[in-house]
Amino acid sequence: MKAMILAAGFGTRLWPLTIGRTKPAIPFLNRPLIDYTIEYLRRHGIEELIINLHHEPESVIDQIGDGSRHGVKITYSLEEPEILGTSGALAQVRHLLADETFIVINGKIITDIDLNLALATHRRQKAIATLVLRRNTDHEYFREVEITDDGLIAGFAGFPSPISDPQSAIRNPLMFTGIHIMEPAIFDYIPQGVFSDSVKDVYPKAIAKGERIAAHVAGGYWFELSTLERYLAISLEFSNRDSARGLVMGEGCIIEPGAIVERSVLWKNVHIETGAKLTECIVGDNVVIHNGAELHRAAIVRADTAANNSQPEKTEPSQLVGDNLVVYLR
């Protein structure tokens, strides 16, 4: 069985961490985030992988290579000049996926969901595609998925109300995990050579034609690192940290005596000078935090890395602080 890892996105909500990197190439506990997806698939016996790329493609290729380090074979699919979307990406590599059941997975998640159980549901339902779902018990900002009594996808709704809403709190809406199981027949519903999205364009069309799109509601843990806030919180949750400091630190970092760094993630070669104080921060490669600086809930990168990168729309406000670019988390 083959799998496709979706890794072409711009990572806008993770800016400025995605300056010079695509989202799955950012470090998570000092390894590329996509490493975890590759290992997850490998644990389930999937050794032939396709990775689509668009934004900063070399940031993945340089770190992952041909996959031999992970015991897998990787084929890269470069989308140029335009990004193709979750289904358009599949259309471009149809010739590689058209002979058997295959997996599609987002390259920005950390999970231990049992893929074998999802495959069993897919086969039992005789579905053209199966979406792996989970209960959104915290009512995070993920679109709700509606299912029928016999376990098929009925449609996709809006976003859940906050859990603080008394009427909403009693509900446990279902959300999509970004893991699909597909049959080659799904290509009948995917246009060739244009942008298309599985959830918005392909699955509704297939459902309208009477195709069986199954739902598998999974247990296990699942984390999606698509925002600065999630990246920080999940990094700290997964780190082997002591309760007092809460620190993830890459190679070559220096924290001088008298500096205070708490509940933060430091990438490579970060230098925190005496008298500086950081709490709940993400600090990019080669950043120096000078004596007397105090930063709280911020992502910090070297300003010169952003010199030729304009700030995307709908990102948090940024400011220059000395040699650094600082974006404050919500």
C-alpha positions as CSV (number, residue, x, y, z in Angstrom):
1,M,0.0,0.0,0.0
2,K,1.2,3.5,-0.8
3,A,0.5,6.8,1.0
4,M,0.7,10.4,0.1
5,I,1.8,13.0,2.6
6,L,0.4,16.5,1.9
7,A,3.2,19.0,2.5
8,A,2.7,21.8,0.0
9,G,1.0,24.4,2.1
10,F,2.3,27.9,2.9
11,G,2.0,27.6,6.7
12,T,0.7,31.1,6.9
13,R,-0.6,30.7,10.4
14,L,2.8,29.6,11.6
15,W,4.5,32.6,10.1
16,P,7.3,33.7,10.9
17,L,8.4,30.1,11.7
18,T,7.7,29.2,8.0
19,I,10.1,31.8,6.6
20,G,12.4,29.6,4.5
21,R,10.5,26.4,5.4
22,T,7.3,24.7,4.5
23,K,5.2,23.8,7.5
24,P,6.1,20.1,7.7
25,A,9.8,21.0,7.7
26,I,9.7,23.0,11.0
27,P,11.4,21.4,13.9
28,F,9.3,19.6,16.5
29,L,11.3,18.4,19.4
30,N,14.4,19.0,17.3
31,R,13.2,16.8,14.4
32,P,11.4,17.9,11.2
33,L,7.6,17.6,11.9
34,I,7.1,15.4,8.8
35,D,9.5,12.8,10.4
36,Y,6.6,11.8,12.7
37,T,4.2,11.3,9.8
38,I,6.7,9.2,8.0
39,E,7.4,7.0,11.1
40,Y,3.6,6.7,11.7
41,L,3.1,5.3,8.2
42,R,6.1,3.1,8.5
43,R,4.8,1.6,11.8
44,H,1.7,0.6,9.8
45,G,3.7,-1.2,7.2
46,I,3.5,1.5,4.5
47,E,6.9,2.0,2.9
48,E,6.1,3.7,-0.5
49,L,5.4,7.4,0.1
50,I,4.7,10.4,-2.1
51,I,5.2,13.9,-0.7
52,N,3.8,16.9,-2.6
53,L,5.7,20.1,-2.3
54,H,5.2,23.7,-3.3
55,H,6.3,26.3,-0.7
56,E,10.1,26.1,0.0
57,P,10.3,22.5,-1.3
58,E,14.0,22.1,-0.5
59,S,13.4,22.5,3.2
60,V,11.8,19.0,3.1
61,I,14.0,17.4,0.5
62,D,17.2,18.5,2.2
63,Q,16.1,17.0,5.5
64,I,14.3,13.9,4.4
65,G,16.1,12.8,1.2
66,D,15.0,9.6,-0.4
67,G,13.6,8.2,2.8
68,S,16.2,5.5,3.3
69,R,17.0,6.8,6.8
70,H,13.4,5.9,7.7
71,G,13.3,2.6,5.8
72,V,10.9,3.9,3.1
73,K,11.0,5.0,-0.5
74,I,9.9,8.6,-1.2
75,T,8.8,10.1,-4.5
76,Y,8.4,13.9,-4.5
77,S,5.7,15.7,-6.5
78,L,6.6,19.3,-7.0
79,E,3.6,21.6,-7.7
80,E,4.6,24.5,-10.1
81,P,3.8,27.2,-10.7
82,E,0.6,27.0,-8.6
83,I,-0.3,24.9,-5.6
84,L,-3.0,22.3,-6.5
85,G,-5.0,21.7,-3.3
86,T,-5.6,18.4,-1.4
87,S,-7.2,16.7,-4.4
88,G,-5.4,18.4,-7.2
89,A,-2.2,17.1,-5.6
90,L,-3.6,13.5,-6.0
91,A,-4.5,14.2,-9.6
92,Q,-0.9,15.0,-10.4
93,V,0.3,11.6,-9.2
94,R,-2.7,9.6,-10.4
95,H,-0.4,7.3,-12.3
96,L,1.3,6.3,-9.0
97,L,-1.9,5.6,-7.1
98,A,-4.3,4.2,-9.6
99,D,-3.8,0.5,-8.9
100,E,-4.8,-0.1,-5.2
101,T,-6.2,1.4,-2.0
102,F,-4.0,4.2,-0.8
103,I,-3.7,6.5,2.2
104,V,-3.6,10.4,2.2
105,I,-2.4,12.1,5.3
106,N,-1.7,15.7,6.3
107,G,2.0,16.3,7.0
108,K,1.4,18.6,10.1
109,I,-0.1,16.1,12.6
110,I,1.2,14.0,15.4
111,T,-1.0,10.9,16.1
112,D,-1.1,7.3,17.3
113,I,-4.5,6.6,15.7
114,D,-4.8,2.9,14.7
115,L,-4.7,3.0,10.9
116,N,-5.5,-0.8,10.7
117,L,-8.8,-0.2,12.5
118,A,-9.6,2.5,10.0
119,L,-8.7,0.2,7.1
120,A,-11.1,-2.4,8.5
121,T,-13.9,0.1,8.6
122,H,-13.1,1.1,5.0
123,R,-13.3,-2.5,3.8
124,R,-16.4,-3.3,5.8
125,Q,-18.2,-0.3,4.4
126,K,-17.0,-1.0,0.8
127,A,-16.4,2.7,0.6
128,I,-14.8,4.7,-2.2
129,A,-13.2,6.7,0.5
130,T,-13.1,6.7,4.3
131,L,-12.4,9.8,6.5
132,V,-10.8,9.2,9.9
133,L,-12.7,11.4,12.4
134,R,-12.4,12.1,16.1
135,R,-14.5,13.7,18.8
136,N,-13.8,17.4,19.1
137,T,-14.4,17.5,22.9
138,D,-12.8,20.9,23.3
139,H,-14.7,22.5,20.5
140,E,-11.6,23.6,18.7
141,Y,-11.9,25.5,15.5
142,F,-12.3,22.6,13.1
143,R,-15.2,22.1,10.8
144,E,-17.9,19.7,12.0
145,V,-18.5,16.5,10.0
146,E,-22.0,15.0,9.8
147,I,-22.5,11.3,9.6
148,T,-25.5,9.0,9.0
149,D,-26.8,6.3,11.3
150,D,-25.0,3.6,9.2
151,G,-21.6,5.4,9.5
152,L,-21.4,7.2,6.2
153,I,-20.4,10.9,5.7
154,A,-23.5,13.0,5.2
155,G,-21.8,16.3,4.8
156,F,-19.6,19.0,6.3
157,A,-21.1,21.8,8.5
158,G,-19.8,24.9,10.1
159,F,-17.5,25.4,13.1
160,P,-18.6,24.4,16.7
161,S,-19.7,27.0,19.2
162,P,-17.3,27.6,22.1
163,I,-17.5,25.0,24.8
164,S,-18.4,27.8,27.2
165,D,-21.8,28.0,25.5
166,P,-24.1,25.9,27.7
167,Q,-26.1,24.7,24.7
168,S,-22.9,23.7,22.9
169,A,-21.1,22.1,25.8
170,I,-23.3,19.0,25.9
171,R,-22.4,18.2,22.3
172,N,-19.3,16.3,21.1
173,P,-19.0,17.3,17.4
174,L,-17.0,15.2,15.0
175,M,-14.0,16.6,13.2
176,F,-11.8,15.4,10.4
177,T,-8.2,14.4,11.3
178,G,-6.7,14.9,7.9
179,I,-6.3,11.1,7.3
180,H,-8.1,9.6,4.3
181,I,-8.3,6.1,2.9
182,M,-9.2,6.1,-0.8
183,E,-9.9,3.8,-3.7
184,P,-8.6,4.6,-7.2
185,A,-12.2,5.2,-8.3
186,I,-12.1,8.5,-6.4
187,F,-10.2,9.9,-9.3
188,D,-13.4,9.9,-11.3
189,Y,-14.4,12.9,-9.2
190,I,-11.1,14.8,-9.2
191,P,-10.5,17.3,-12.0
192,Q,-7.0,17.1,-13.7
193,G,-4.5,19.9,-13.6
194,V,-6.5,22.5,-11.5
195,F,-6.8,23.4,-7.8
196,S,-9.3,21.2,-6.0
197,D,-10.1,20.5,-2.4
198,S,-11.2,17.1,-1.2
199,V,-13.7,18.3,1.5
200,K,-15.1,21.2,-0.5
201,D,-15.0,19.9,-4.1
202,V,-14.6,16.1,-4.4
203,Y,-16.4,14.4,-1.5
204,P,-19.7,16.4,-1.9
205,K,-19.7,15.6,-5.6
206,A,-19.1,11.9,-4.9
207,I,-21.8,11.8,-2.2
208,A,-24.3,13.5,-4.5
209,K,-23.7,10.7,-7.0
210,G,-24.5,8.1,-4.4
211,E,-20.9,7.0,-3.6
212,R,-20.2,5.6,-0.2
213,I,-17.9,7.9,1.8
214,A,-17.4,6.2,5.2
215,A,-16.6,7.6,8.6
216,H,-14.2,6.0,11.0
217,V,-14.4,7.6,14.5
218,A,-11.0,6.9,16.0
219,G,-9.5,6.9,19.5
220,G,-5.9,7.6,20.5
221,Y,-4.2,11.0,20.5
222,W,-4.1,13.5,17.7
223,F,-2.5,16.9,17.5
224,E,-2.4,19.3,14.7
225,L,0.3,22.0,14.6
226,S,-1.1,24.6,12.3
227,T,-0.9,27.7,14.5
228,L,1.8,29.3,16.7
229,E,-0.3,28.7,19.8
230,R,-0.7,25.0,19.0
231,Y,2.9,24.5,18.1
232,L,4.1,25.9,21.4
233,A,1.5,24.1,23.6
234,I,2.0,20.7,21.9
235,S,5.8,21.0,21.8
236,L,5.8,21.5,25.6
237,E,3.3,18.8,26.2
238,F,5.4,16.2,24.4
239,S,8.7,17.4,25.8
240,N,10.5,15.6,28.6
241,R,10.4,18.7,30.7
242,D,10.6,19.4,34.4
243,S,7.6,21.2,35.8
244,A,9.5,24.2,36.8
245,R,11.1,25.3,33.5
246,G,9.3,23.6,30.6
247,L,11.9,23.9,28.0
248,V,12.7,22.4,24.5
249,M,16.2,23.3,23.4
250,G,18.0,22.6,20.1
251,E,21.7,22.0,19.7
252,G,24.2,24.8,20.2
253,C,22.0,26.9,22.5
254,I,23.4,29.0,25.3
255,I,21.5,30.3,28.2
256,E,23.8,32.5,30.3
257,P,23.6,32.5,34.1
258,G,21.1,35.0,35.3
259,A,18.8,34.5,32.2
260,I,15.3,33.2,32.8
261,V,13.7,31.0,30.2
262,E,10.5,29.2,31.0
263,R,7.9,27.1,29.0
264,S,9.6,27.9,25.7
265,V,11.0,26.3,22.6
266,L,14.5,27.2,21.4
267,W,15.6,26.1,17.9
268,K,19.3,25.8,17.0
269,N,22.1,28.1,18.2
270,V,19.9,30.4,20.3
271,H,21.8,32.7,22.7
272,I,20.0,34.1,25.7
273,E,22.1,36.7,27.5
274,T,22.3,37.4,31.2
275,G,19.3,39.4,32.4
276,A,17.0,38.4,29.6
277,K,13.6,36.8,30.5
278,L,11.5,34.6,28.1
279,T,8.2,32.9,29.0
280,E,6.1,30.9,26.6
281,C,8.2,31.8,23.5
282,I,9.3,30.2,20.3
283,V,12.8,31.3,19.3
284,G,14.2,30.5,15.8
285,D,17.6,29.5,14.7
286,N,20.6,31.8,15.5
287,V,18.6,34.3,17.5
288,V,20.3,36.4,20.2
289,I,18.1,37.7,23.0
290,H,20.0,40.5,24.6
291,N,20.5,41.4,28.3
292,G,17.4,43.1,29.7
293,A,14.9,41.9,27.0
294,E,11.6,40.6,28.4
295,L,9.4,38.6,26.0
296,H,6.2,36.8,26.8
297,R,4.1,34.6,24.4
298,A,6.0,35.5,21.3
299,A,7.6,33.9,18.2
300,I,11.0,35.4,17.6
301,V,13.2,35.0,14.5
302,R,16.2,36.9,13.1
303,A,15.0,40.0,11.3
304,D,17.4,39.4,8.4
305,T,15.7,36.1,7.6
306,A,12.5,38.0,6.8
307,A,14.2,40.7,4.8
308,N,12.9,39.4,1.5
309,N,9.7,37.8,2.8
310,S,6.6,40.1,3.1
311,Q,4.3,39.3,5.9
312,P,1.3,37.3,4.8
313,E,-2.2,38.6,5.3
314,K,-4.2,37.5,8.4
315,T,-1.1,36.9,10.5
316,E,-0.5,38.4,13.9
317,P,1.1,41.8,14.0
318,S,4.9,41.8,14.0
319,Q,7.5,44.3,15.2
320,L,11.3,44.7,14.9
321,V,13.0,44.5,18.3
322,G,16.7,45.1,17.7
323,D,18.0,42.4,15.4
324,N,14.9,40.3,15.8
325,L,11.4,40.1,14.3
326,V,8.8,39.4,17.0
327,V,5.2,38.1,16.5
328,Y,3.1,37.9,19.6
329,L,0.9,34.9,20.2
330,R,-2.8,35.3,20.9
